[in-house]
Structures are given as C-alpha cells and as structure tokens.
Amino acid sequence: NGQLPFLSPAATATMTVSPTITSTFTPAPTSTPEPTATPVQPTPTPTPIPGGADAFAFLSGNQVYLMNIGESAPIPVRSNNSAKLNLQWLPGGKTLIYTSGSCVYELNTETSETSRIVCFSLAGTQDFFEGFRISPDGTLAAISISRALYIVPYDKTVLTGSVTKADLVSTGNFCKYSFYAIKDVRWSSDVEKMAALVVDTKAGGTEQIYLLDVDIPKCKTVGAV
C-alpha cells in the first residue's frame, strides 16, 4: 500500500546559524566640566525721590498736614481754622508759606509757630489779593493783586510794612505785569522765567498759561505756551 501524503514523515528542517559579530566598544573620554561662575547680583540702587524731597505738605479742611516720604500717617501742624491757599515750601525745607484772606503767613514746621509776613489793606477798595509765590532761591516774591503781578525782593522787613500796591513799588526795585490778568504763577528753577495763569477776559474768562521772562526792570513777556 502506498503512503498517503499527509502521513509522510516531516522533512527535517535545516537551521543555518549566522556567525556572531563581536564589536569592541571604546567609551568616549570623559571631560571634566569647567566651573561656572556664579553671577553676582547687583545691589539695587534706590530710586531717587523726585525733587529730592523727604517730606511733603498739603492742605485739608483748612489744616496744614505734613507727611514723611514712605510713611502713611499725616501729621497735623498747629494752625488756625481760617481758609488757606498757596501752600509752598521755602528753601531749606523747614518753613512753609501760605495765604489766608489778604495776608501771608510763615509756618515753622519744627516748632509749629506761625508768624505773619504781610497783610494787604484792601478794605474799601475794589482790589483783591490772590497769589503769593517765593522764588526757588528765596530772593524774589511774585504777588498778584487785582490780577496785576508785582515781582519784588523777598525781604520780610520791607514786606511787613507794605500794605498797599503803592508800597510794593515804592522801593523802585520791582517788576509789574499789568497787561495780562494774572491770577497765579510758578517759578522756573533758574528764577529766570515763570509760568503765569492768565484769565482771558476777552474769551469769557477762560484760563491760559503764559511764559514770562523775569528780567527786572524790563519785565518782558515771552508769550503763550
């Protein structure tokens, strides 16, 4: 009898063994990292306070307050309850000037003592007093009476006896601006110019800023800014 195909003995499988390839691994040379310098953090420079001030003053409810830079609690300075305007420091940072009614007062911030500099006699006249500004170097005073501006030397002994407009010009060393209705001024740091708040009566009382050249006795006007 012949053998059926599916009963035939299985053929013996032949396995071919591939040769093993041996490779030699040479590690890369290890490099020693160079030390990294630790960056030095610069010491922060304190931000300067604008103007170099260490304290500021303000008015609230007719009371003068002082506050040191960096503090949160204002310190009231003894003064009366009259209405106050035009608060400003005098050179040196120890004395304040303010106006009240037709008078100008000096306030010592260390002693809280107040002294009167000048009171203008305006009763029975149509004159009114609005502005009083001392120059940054303490040498000149800009005074606005009935919106005419008078620039005179800041001499308390002279000002104490000056109670009228005529008194302000009696010394002859003055500058007067009367061709503009000047309400108030701010000095430049070099005391050569000032910005003037001018009331334009021809434009319905609108306010404009003019630049004035302080050149006693020429009193020139540079023009509007």
C-alpha positions as CSV (number, residue, x, y, z in Angstrom):
1,N,0.0,0.0,0.0
2,G,1.2,3.4,-0.8
3,Q,1.5,6.0,2.0
4,L,-0.9,8.9,2.0
5,P,0.6,12.3,1.5
6,F,-0.5,13.7,4.8
7,L,1.0,10.7,6.7
8,S,4.5,11.2,5.1
9,P,7.3,11.8,7.7
10,A,8.0,15.5,8.1
11,A,11.1,16.8,6.5
12,T,13.9,17.6,8.8
13,A,14.4,21.4,9.0
14,T,17.9,22.7,8.4
15,M,18.9,25.7,10.6
16,T,21.6,27.9,9.4
17,V,23.5,29.7,12.2
18,S,24.8,33.1,11.3
19,P,28.2,33.9,12.7
20,T,28.1,36.3,15.7
21,I,29.9,39.6,15.0
22,T,31.7,40.8,18.1
23,S,32.4,44.5,18.3
24,T,34.7,46.3,20.8
25,F,33.1,49.5,22.4
26,T,35.5,52.2,23.3
27,P,33.9,54.8,25.6
28,A,34.4,58.4,24.7
29,P,36.8,60.2,27.0
30,T,35.0,61.9,29.9
31,S,35.6,65.7,30.0
32,T,35.6,67.5,33.3
33,P,33.1,70.4,33.1
34,E,34.7,73.8,33.7
35,P,33.3,75.5,36.8
36,T,30.6,78.1,36.0
37,A,31.0,81.4,37.7
38,T,28.1,82.4,39.9
39,P,26.7,85.7,38.7
40,V,26.9,88.4,41.3
41,Q,23.6,90.1,41.8
42,P,24.0,93.9,41.7
43,T,22.8,95.8,44.7
44,P,19.7,97.7,43.6
45,T,20.1,101.5,43.5
46,P,17.4,103.3,45.4
47,T,15.1,105.3,43.2
48,P,15.6,108.9,43.9
49,I,12.6,110.8,45.1
50,P,11.5,113.5,42.6
51,G,12.9,116.8,43.7
52,G,15.0,115.2,46.4
53,A,12.2,115.8,48.9
54,D,12.0,113.8,52.2
55,A,8.5,115.1,53.2
56,F,5.6,116.9,51.7
57,A,2.8,119.2,52.9
58,F,-0.8,119.6,51.9
59,L,-4.0,121.3,53.0
60,S,-7.2,119.6,54.1
61,G,-10.1,121.2,55.8
62,N,-8.0,124.4,56.3
63,Q,-5.5,122.4,58.3
64,V,-1.8,122.0,57.3
65,Y,-0.5,118.4,57.3
66,L,3.0,117.1,56.9
67,M,3.9,113.6,55.8
68,N,7.3,112.0,55.6
69,I,8.1,110.1,52.4
70,G,7.4,106.4,52.9
71,E,5.0,106.9,55.8
72,S,1.3,106.6,55.8
73,A,0.2,108.8,58.7
74,P,0.0,112.5,58.1
75,I,1.0,114.8,60.9
76,P,-1.3,117.8,61.6
77,V,0.5,121.1,62.2
78,R,-1.0,123.6,64.6
79,S,-2.7,126.5,62.8
80,N,-5.9,128.4,63.0
81,N,-9.1,127.3,61.1
82,S,-9.0,130.1,58.5
83,A,-9.2,129.3,54.8
84,K,-5.7,128.7,53.4
85,L,-4.3,128.8,49.9
86,N,-1.0,128.9,48.0
87,L,0.9,126.5,50.3
88,Q,4.6,126.3,49.4
89,W,8.0,125.4,50.9
90,L,10.7,128.0,51.4
91,P,14.3,127.0,50.5
92,G,15.7,124.8,53.3
93,G,12.6,122.6,53.7
94,K,11.8,123.8,57.3
95,T,9.4,126.6,56.6
96,L,6.0,126.8,54.8
97,I,4.3,129.9,53.3
98,Y,0.5,130.1,52.9
99,T,-2.0,132.8,52.2
100,S,-5.2,133.4,54.2
101,G,-7.6,136.2,53.2
102,S,-5.4,139.2,52.3
103,C,-2.5,138.0,54.5
104,V,0.6,135.9,54.0
105,Y,1.9,133.7,56.9
106,E,5.1,131.8,57.6
107,L,4.9,128.4,59.3
108,N,7.8,126.9,61.1
109,T,7.3,123.1,60.7
110,E,9.7,122.2,63.5
111,T,8.1,124.4,66.2
112,S,4.6,124.8,64.6
113,E,4.8,128.5,65.2
114,T,3.1,130.8,62.7
115,S,4.1,134.4,62.0
116,R,2.6,137.0,59.7
117,I,4.7,138.3,56.8
118,V,2.3,140.9,55.3
119,C,-1.4,141.8,55.3
120,F,-2.6,144.0,52.4
121,S,-5.1,146.7,53.2
122,L,-7.8,146.2,50.7
123,A,-10.9,147.2,52.6
124,G,-13.0,149.9,50.9
125,T,-11.3,149.3,47.6
126,Q,-12.1,147.1,44.6
127,D,-8.7,145.3,44.9
128,F,-8.4,141.7,45.8
129,F,-5.4,139.5,46.6
130,E,-4.9,136.1,45.0
131,G,-1.3,134.9,44.6
132,F,2.0,134.9,46.5
133,R,4.9,132.9,45.3
134,I,8.5,132.9,46.6
135,S,11.3,132.2,44.0
136,P,13.2,128.9,44.5
137,D,16.3,130.7,45.7
138,G,14.3,132.8,48.2
139,T,15.2,136.1,46.7
140,L,12.0,137.3,45.0
141,A,8.3,137.4,45.7
142,A,5.6,137.3,43.0
143,I,2.4,138.9,44.3
144,S,-0.9,139.0,42.4
145,I,-3.2,141.9,43.4
146,S,-6.3,142.6,41.3
147,R,-4.6,140.3,38.8
148,A,-1.7,142.6,38.3
149,L,1.6,140.9,39.1
150,Y,4.3,142.5,41.1
151,I,7.7,141.0,41.5
152,V,9.7,142.5,44.4
153,P,12.7,141.4,46.5
154,Y,11.6,138.9,49.2
155,D,12.6,141.0,52.3
156,K,10.3,140.3,55.2
157,T,11.3,143.6,56.9
158,V,10.2,145.5,53.8
159,L,7.1,143.4,53.1
160,T,5.8,143.7,56.7
161,G,5.2,147.4,56.1
162,S,3.8,147.0,52.5
163,V,0.1,147.1,52.9
164,T,-0.9,148.7,49.5
165,K,0.1,148.3,45.9
166,A,1.9,151.6,46.1
167,D,4.1,150.3,48.9
168,L,5.2,147.4,46.7
169,V,6.6,149.7,44.1
170,S,8.0,152.4,46.4
171,T,11.5,150.9,46.6
172,G,11.9,151.1,42.8
173,N,13.3,147.6,42.5
174,F,10.3,145.8,41.2
175,C,8.7,144.4,38.1
176,K,5.0,144.8,37.2
177,Y,2.9,142.9,34.7
178,S,-0.5,144.6,34.2
179,F,-1.2,143.9,30.6
180,Y,-2.5,140.4,31.4
181,A,-4.9,139.4,34.1
182,I,-2.5,137.2,36.1
183,K,-4.1,135.0,38.8
184,D,-1.1,132.9,39.9
185,V,2.4,131.9,38.9
186,R,5.0,129.2,39.2
187,W,8.7,130.0,39.1
188,S,11.3,128.2,36.9
189,S,14.2,126.6,38.9
190,D,16.7,129.1,37.5
191,V,14.5,132.0,38.6
192,E,14.7,133.5,35.0
193,K,11.2,132.7,33.9
194,M,7.7,131.9,35.3
195,A,4.5,130.3,34.1
196,A,1.6,132.6,34.7
197,L,-2.0,131.5,35.0
198,V,-3.8,134.2,32.9
199,V,-7.5,134.9,32.9
200,D,-8.6,135.8,29.3
201,T,-11.4,138.3,29.8
202,K,-12.0,138.5,26.1
203,A,-12.6,134.8,25.8
204,G,-15.3,134.5,28.5
205,G,-12.8,134.2,31.4
206,T,-11.0,131.1,30.2
207,E,-7.6,130.5,31.7
208,Q,-4.4,130.2,29.8
209,I,-0.7,129.6,30.6
210,Y,1.8,132.3,29.6
211,L,5.5,132.2,29.9
212,L,7.0,135.4,31.4
213,D,10.6,136.4,31.3
214,V,11.7,137.7,34.7
215,D,14.1,140.4,33.9
216,I,13.8,143.3,36.4
217,P,13.1,146.0,35.4
218,K,12.4,145.1,31.8
219,C,9.6,142.7,32.6
220,K,9.4,141.1,29.2
221,T,6.8,138.6,28.1
222,V,7.9,135.7,26.0
223,G,4.4,134.6,25.0
224,A,1.8,132.0,25.4
225,V,2.7,128.3,25.9
